[in-house]
Amino acid sequence: MTISVFGRSNPSPARARLAGSAPSALLAIAPLVICLALSPVAAQAQEQPAAPNTVGTAPDGSKTHGGQEATKDDLGKYTLPDGSPTYHITSDGTLDWYAYSGYRRYHAECHVCHGPDGMGSTYAPALANSLKNLTYEQFTEIVVNGKKTVGVGTADQVMPAFGENLNVMCYLDDLYVYLKARADGAMDRTRPSKREDKTKAYGDNENQCFGRN
């Protein structure tokens, strides 16, 4: 069984459980925070490197991951040739909707553990560094199913599973795009001043994800 979150399908059992869950029961557990338990050393030892972690200039003059050409869909999401989401920043500094939404959602759900702007805290790693090594698929797997890293510092680090938290799952791609932009240095720590508008298709999909009429 699969469930699509903003245009992408994932066969993960944790995500699949969303299809049969009551939104009101899921929202009752919010707000939760994402605590990705992955140190830079563990990331290098356990994960395969992602594509080159650098911002580049795409053929249309925009900034994207690695300067690869990105395709925009009707949701306002830009994807690379391999299908993974990417940020898209035009020459005048206009940010794509997903990166902007990810900025907002990160500071609503994740910063308590991982610090403002993905910079980390005393008990959770900096996601702006972790996303230098994680692929989109690896990021999704950890957020959906959780992760435990044993023997990091003076205690184990535990990332709880968020596969049944709609406040996270409905914005999974947004979070990835924002953190990838931070990891690549495409976005700084300031609030984005220019952004694309949210599309109607995005709003409709957002409502569907939350089970709203």
N, C-alpha and C positions, 0 to 999 in steps of 0.2 A: 504494500500500500504506500502511496506517495501523497504528499501534500505540497502544493505550490505556495511559496511565500514571495510575493511580488514578482511573479514571472519565472521563478526557478523551482525545479522539483528536486527533492532529496528523499531517498528511500529510508532515511534514518528512522528506526522505530520510535524514538523519542519525539521526533517531529510528526510522525504519522499519528501519534496519539492526540494531536491537536484536533483532528477532524472529528473526534467523538467527545470532545471536552466541552463543558459549559463555560462560555466566556465569563459569566459572573463569578463562577468559582475560581477561575484562573486569576481574574483581576483582584480577587480578595487577598491574594498573597503579595501583591505589589504594595509599596515599591521594593524591588529587590535590586541587587547590584551585581555586576559582572566582575568576578575575581579570577581572571585567567592566571592559573598557577603554572607559569612557564618562565623560568629564568633564562637569560641569554645563553648560559652554558648548556642547559637542558635542551634548549631549542636547537642548538648546533649539533648536539649529540643524537637527538631523537627525530628531528624533522629534516626532510630534504629541502635544500635551498629553493626559494621561489625565484621568479624572474628577477633580473637586475633591479636592485632597490634604488632607483634614482628617478627623479622627475625629468622628463624630456619634452621636446617640442614635437608635436604630432604634425602630419602633413597639412592640417588645416590651421596651423599656427597656435593651437591650444596646448596647454600643459596636460599630459597624461602620464600614467605609469610607464616608464621606459620610453616615452615619446612614441608609443604605438598608436596606430590609427584606431579610433573608437567609434562605435556605431550607437546611435541613440534610438531607443524604442519609444512607444507612445506613453510609457510610464514616466519618461524623463530620465531613464537610467542609461548610462553609457557602458558598453561592454567592449572588451578587447577581443582580438581574433580567437583566443582560446575560450571565450565565453565568460570569463571572470569579470565582475564589475570593476569599474575604474572611476576615479575622479576626472573632471573635465573643467579646466579653468581657461577661459578665453583670454586673449591678449590684453583686454581692458580690465581683467581681474574678476569677471563674472564667474561665480561658482555654480556648478551643477546642483540641482535640487537635492540629490541623494547625499552629497557631501555636506550640504548645509543641514539637512535633516539629521544626518548622523552626528553632527556637532551638537545639536540640540538634544538628541536622544542619549548620547554619551553622558552629557552633563546632568541628565535626568536619572539615569539608571546605573552608570558605571563609575563615576568619579569618586564616590565615597571610598571605594577600595583602591582604585588605580590612580587617584589624583587628578586634578584639573588638567585637561588637554592631553591626557594619556601619558603624563610624566612620571607616574608611579607614586608609591607611598612607602612607608616603613614596613608594610606587611603585604604588599602586592606589587608585582613588577610593572614597569612602564610599558604599556601596550604600544606606544610609539616606537619602542625598540623591538618588541615581540613580533610586530607585523613586518619587520625587515626579513624575517625568516619563515613566517607562516604563509602558506598558500591559502586561497579562498576556501578550498575544501577542508584543510586542516583547521582553519579558524571556525568554520561552521560546525565541524565535528566536536570541537572542544566546547563551544557555547551550548550546543544542543545537549550533549551527553555528559559534560563536566570532565574534570581531570584532577588527579591527585599526584603531586610531585613529592616524593619522600626524601627527607633529609636535607631540605633546603634551609640553610641558616640554622637556627636553633629549634625549628619546628617544621612539620610537614605543611605544605601549602595545598589548599583544597579549593578547586573551582567548582561550585555547585552546577548542576545541570539546569538549563533554562528552557528546555524543550517544551515546557507547558506554560511558560510565561509569555502571554501575548504582547506585553509591553516591550519585550525583547525580540521575540520571534517575528513580529509583524514589521520590525525595522532592522532585521539582521543584515541585509545588504547595505542599508544606510550606514550602520555602524562600521561595517567592513570598509566601505569607501572612505569614510572620514578618517579612520585610523590608518589606512594605507596612504592617504594624502599626508598625514602627520609623519608617518614613517619615512616617506620619500622626501620630506622637506618641502612639499608643495604648498602646505598650509602652515602658518605660524600659529602662535598661541592666542592671537587676537580674534575677536568675534568677526566673522565674515561680513563685509559691508555691502557686497553685491552678490546677487544670486538669481538663478532662473526661477520662474514661477512654478508652483506645484501644478501638475497637469490634472485634468479631470479624471483621466484613467487612473492616475495614482490615488486620488481621493476615493474613487469607487473601489479600488482594490484594498485600500486601507480599511474602508468600512466593511468590506466583505471579510477581511481577515479577523476583525473584531466581532463579526456577527451582527453588525448594525444594519438596520434597514436603509 
